[in-house]
Amino acid sequence: MKDEVFFSKGMIHLKEDYPDLYDVSVALNEAAYTGKVLDYKTQKLVAIGIAAAASDDRAIKKQILSGMKELDITKDEIVDVLRVVLLTAGKPAFTKAIRILYKTME
C-alpha cells in the first residue's frame, strides 16, 4: 500500500466520508512499511508469505497483485517465498497460494 495504493474497494468511501479513519490507515501502513532495514520489496514479499501461510485467499491475491503492480515482483520471486511457506505452513497453504498466483497472472 505504498503511496496510498489501496486494493480494498472500501477505502475510497473512508477517504471521502471519514478522512480521519483513512488517515489512520495510511499512517499505519507508513509505520509498517518503512524500508528502514528491509526494503519495501522485501517487506512485500514477507507480506505475501504471511498471507499464504494463513491461507487467506483474499489477502494472498491482494498482496500478490500489489507486489506485482507496485514493485514488479516476479512469479519466480513469489514462488521462492512460497517454498518457505511449504516448509513452514505445509502443502495445503502452499498449493492454495500457487493456485492463486497462477490465477492472478491470467
C-alpha positions, 0 to 999 in steps of 0.5 A: 500500500505504498503511496496510498495504493489501496486494493480494498474497494472500501477505502475510497468511501473512508477517504471521502466520508471519514478522512480521519479513519483513512488517515489512520490507515495510511499512517499505519501502513507508513509505520509498517512499511518503512524500508528502514532495514528491509526494503519495501520489496522485501517487506512485500514479499514477507507480506505475501508469505504471511498471507499464504501461510494463513491461507487467506485467499483474499489477502494472498491475491491482494498482496500478490497483485500489489507486489506485482503492480507496485514493485514488479515482483516476479512469479519466480520471486513469489514462488521462492517465498512460497517454498518457505511457506511449504516448509513452514505452513505445509502443502495445503497453504502452499498449493492454495497460494500457487493456485492463486498466483497462477490465477492472478497472472491470467 
